[in-house]
Amino acid sequence: MPAMGHGDDSEVEGEELPKLSHEVKLKELLRNLNSAEIKLCSNASKDFIKLLRGRAGGELLRLYVQNSSKLTELDQAWNLQLGKLGLSYVLKVISAILSHPDGVYNSNDTGGVGISRALDKFAHSIIEEKLGELYKELNSKEAKRQNAALLLLASVVRRGSGLASDVAKSFDFKLPIFPKLVEYKAKRIGTTRKHSTRQAFVGLAMSFRIAEMGPTVEGDLVNISGREDGGVAAELAHGVLVIACTDPSNGLMPDLNRQPNPLKGNLKRLLDLMKKLKATDVDYHRDLLLAIVKGRPLFGSAFMDEFPYNVEDNASPNWFFAVSLAANLVLSVGSGMSFDFKPEDPPSFSNPDVQSLIKCICPRPFTRAIVNKGLLHTNSLMKHGILRLVLEELKLLDSLITTIESNYCSSDHMRCKWLSLKQDIQNEVRILLPDTQVLLSLLSSLSTHSKSLESSLKRTADSEISLEQAMGHGDDSEVEGEELPKLSHEVKLKELLRNLNSAEIKLCSNASKDFIKLLRGRAGGELLRLYVQNSSKLTELDQAWNLQLGKPGLSYVLKVISAILSHPDGVYNSNDTGGVGISRALDKFAHSIIEEKLGDLYKELNSKEAKRQNAALLLLASVVRRGSGLASDVAKSFDFKLPIFPKLAEYKAKRIGTTRKHSTRQAFVGLAMSFRIAEMGPTVEGDLVNISGREDGGVAAELAHGVLVIACTDHSNGLMPDLNRQPNPLKGNLKRLLDLMKKLKATDVDYHRDLLLAIVKGRPLFGSAFMDEFPYNVEDNASPNWFFAVSLAVNLVLSVGSGLSFDFKPEDPPSFSNPDVQSLIKCICPRPFTRAIVNKGLLHTNSLMKHGILRLVLEELKLLDSLITTIESSVVFTFFSEYPFQESGVKP
C-alpha cells in the first residue's frame, strides 16, 4: 500500500486496494504482532503504524474497531509479549491507534462516536488493569521499552480530561525511576546513543491538563520550578504550569467571551497559586506570574489587592525587587491588552473591568504616601524603582483614556456617557497618584543634579561614585548616594587583592564577590583601569592563582579574572585610544593563561566539584571572547579530548525532592558558543557536522548545531558574506560554506536541514549555488528518498523567499545577466528539476509524489511573483517620480 512506502510497483504508484485487501492486510498484521518471532512482530508494528498514518489510516482504524470493539487481538499480543522486547512494538501500535484523530470524539461526526467510545473503554482498561505492567517497562533499563510505555501513557492522557484525571489519580508518580527518565544521558564524543527517554517524558508531561489534578500537584510543580539550578525538571514544571494557567481549556483561566459555552475558570485557585510564587527571587516564578496577568486586568488587580510583599519598609533589602515586580505586573497587564468597549454601550464607572484597570493603575499597596516618599528619596535606586512604577501606571492610564476618547464619534448621548466615564476615572486616579508638587520637585532635583554634575566635570573635580554604593552595602550615608574620594578606590582595591591572597577561604570568597560587584557597577571601568595601570601584569591575581592552586579558593580567583577579561572597558576599541594599553595588557595576561596555566585548568575541570569546573569554563570563555586570535590559540592548545569534557554538558537531574546548587551545563554552553569556528578550519566544522547529525545525540548535538548556525550565518565569523557593509564589506567564503552545506544529510537529520535552511534564508546566492550541485538524485522517482529530496528543495525555495529583500534601485534597473537576477532565476527554476522531471511528477499516479512536485512548483511561482511584483513597483515608482504632477496640478 502507498502509505507503507514499500511493496511492488503498483503499490509505489499509489493504486488503492479494494476493501478486501485492507481486511487481509489487517489480519496479517495482527497475526504477526502475536508472533513469538521478534522480527515479524517488529515489522508488523512499523507497517501498522505507517498504514494508520497514511491516507487510508482512518478507514483501517474503523474497519478494525468495528470488527473487534475490544481490540482483542492487541490485548492478546500484549499478554503474549509481556516482559519481552516485543511488548514495546505492541505498545507503539496501541499508542498510534489511541492517538489517531479519527478515533477521538467529535460531535460533528456521528458515525465516529462508536469508535471513540470503544477506544475510550480500551484506554480505561489499560489504566485499571495494565499499570503494573507499564511500571515494569519503565523500570527496565532499556530506553526503547521505557519510551514505548511513556508514549502509550501520553496517548491515553491526550484522549480527554476524564482519562487524564484517571491517570493522574492512579499512576504512581513517585516511582524512583520516573524523574530519571527526564535526564540528558550525553555520551562521550565519538559514540552514539540510539534511544533517549527525555523526549517521550516531555511528551507525557505536556499532555496533562493539571487543572484536573488538584492544587497539591500544582504546588509540587511550583516547588520544582523554583529550585535553584533545577535544570530540566524545573524547565518542564514551568512549561506545564504556563500551559495550565494560561490556556482557558485547562479549567483555571476563564474565557467569558467564548461562545456558545463561556469558560468560568477558577479565579480563587489561580490566585492561590499566584501567591505561592517567589516572584522576586525565582525567574520562572516571575515569568509565570507575568504570563498569567498579561493583558488581564482582573488577575493583575486581584494579585495587587493581596500583594504578598512589604513595600512600606524601604530599608528592606527586598524592597527594590518588590517595586520592580509591581512595575512589571502593570506593564504586563497593559501589553497586548484589548479594551473590549463597544461605542454604543459605554461601561459605567463601577463596571468590574473598569475597576480592575483602576486597581492596576493605582495598586492598593502603593499608597500616595509610599509613592511620594519613594520619589523624594535621596537614594537614586529607590527613586528609580518608584519612578518606573509611576511611569508604567501612567502609560496604562493613557491607553485607557485614549480608548475612551476614540469612542467620542458616537451619538451625542453616548458621547456624554463616555465623557462622564473619563472624568470619573481621572478624578479617582488623581486622588491616588503622587502629588503634582512631588513630581515637579523631582524634576527640579534631577535638573539641579544634572547641572551640578556638568559643573563638576568642568572643574575636573576629583570625586567619583562611591564604590561601596556600587557594591550595594555600606553605612547609611553610602546607601544615600554619598561619593567617596578617589583614594577610597585605591584603598578598597588593595584590600580586595590582599584578601584574594588570603589562606582563609571566607575572606577570599567575599573578596571575589565584592570585586566582581564593583567591576559590574558604575565605577567598574575606572576600577579596572586603576588596577591595570598600577599592575600591568596583574601580578597580585597571578600570585593569588598560585597560592590557591588545588584549593576551593582558586575558583574565586578564576571568577575575578573572568570578570576582568570580560569587562567591556578592557576590550580593544579603535575609538578609545586611551584604552589601548589596558586591552593589550589584558590580552597578554590571557595569552599567558593559555601558554602556562592550561594544566591548572585541566585539574579544575577534572575535579568532581561543579563549582570549580564552572569557574574554569567561565575563564576559558572569557579568554575566547576577547578576539579571534585568542580563540584560535585556545582551539589549538586546549585538549578537547579530555574524558571529562563532554560530561560537563550533561543535565544531571536529581530526584524530585532534592536540589543541586551547581551545574556545569550552562558554563559549558557559554564556552561552546564563545568560539568563532571560522577561525578553526574545516576540520572542526566537519567534526561539528558529524556530532550534530548523530541520532539521539542529545545535548552534544544541540550544542554543535547551535555553534554551526552562529558560525555560518553571522557575518562577523568570516563565512557568510556581507557586501553591503560599509566602509568594509565582508567577502565571506562561499566555497567553504558550500562545501559545508554539501556535507549535511539534510533529508535525514533535522539539525542538518535546519542549518541548511538558515544559511539560504533570504539569500538567493546560496540557494542557487546549492541547487546547482544538489547532492540528491531526483530523476529516479521510484527511489525511497525521492520524496524527501523534493521536500527539501521545496523548503529551500521557501526559505530563500522568506525575508528576502530585493535591493533593486528604481533609477538603476539590473540587467538580465546581473548575478543577483541569475541567482533568483536558478532558485525559481532549480537546475536538477528539469521540465521533463517536473512534468513526469505532476502526471504521476501516486498522489504523494504528485503533491511533492506540485508544492515545489507552487513555491517557485510564489518566488517568481515576488520578483515580478518588485519589478512592476519600480516601474510605477519611476513613472510617478518623473511625471510633473505638482507643476500641472494633477494628483496621482
Buried (B, 14 or more C-beta within 10 A) or exposed (E): BBBBBEEEEEBBEBEBBEEEEBBEBBEEBBEBBBBEEEEBBBBBBBBBBBBBEBBBBBBBBBBBBEEBBEBEBBBBBBEBBBEBBBBBBBBBBBBBBBBBEBBBBBEEEEEBEEBBEBBBEBBBEBBEEBBEBBBBBBBBEEBBBBBBBBBBBBBBBBBBBEBBBBBBEEBEEEEEBBBBBBBBBBBEBEEEBEBBBBBBBBBBBBBBBBBBBEBEBBEBBBBBBBBEBBBBBBBBBBBBBBBBBBBBEBBBBBBEEEEEEEBEBBBEBBBBBBBBBBBBEBEBBBBBBBBBBBEBBBBBBBBBEEBBBEBEEBEEEBBBBBBBBBBBBBBBBBEEBEBEBEBEEBBEBEEEBBBBBBBBBBBEBBBBEBBBBBBBBEBBBBBBBBBBBBEBBBBBBEBBBEBBEEBEEBEEEBBEBBBEBBEBBEEBBEEBBBEEEBBEBBEEBEEEEEEEEEEEEEEEEEEBBBBBBBBBEBEEEBBBBBBBEEEBBBEBBEEBBEBBBBEEEEBBBBBBBBBBBBBEBEBBBBBBBBBBEEBBEBEBBBBBBEBBBEBBBBBBBBBBBBBBBBBEBBBBBEEEEEBEEBBEBBBEBBBEBBEEBBEBBBBBBBBEEBBBBBBBBBBBBBBBBBBBEBBBBBBEEBEEEEEBBBBBBBBBBBEBEEEBEBBBBBBBBBBBBBBBBBBBEBEBBEBBBBBBBBEBBBBBBBBBBBBBBBBBBBBEBBBBBBEEEEEEEBEBBBEBBBBBBBBBBBBEBEBBBBBBBBBBBEBBBBBBBBBEEBBBEBEEBEEEBBBBBBBBBBBBBBBBBEEBEBEBEBEEEBEEEEEBBBBBBBBBBBEBBEEEBBEBBEEBEBEBBBBBBBBBBEBBEBBBEBBEEBBEEBEEEEEEEEEEEEEEEEEE
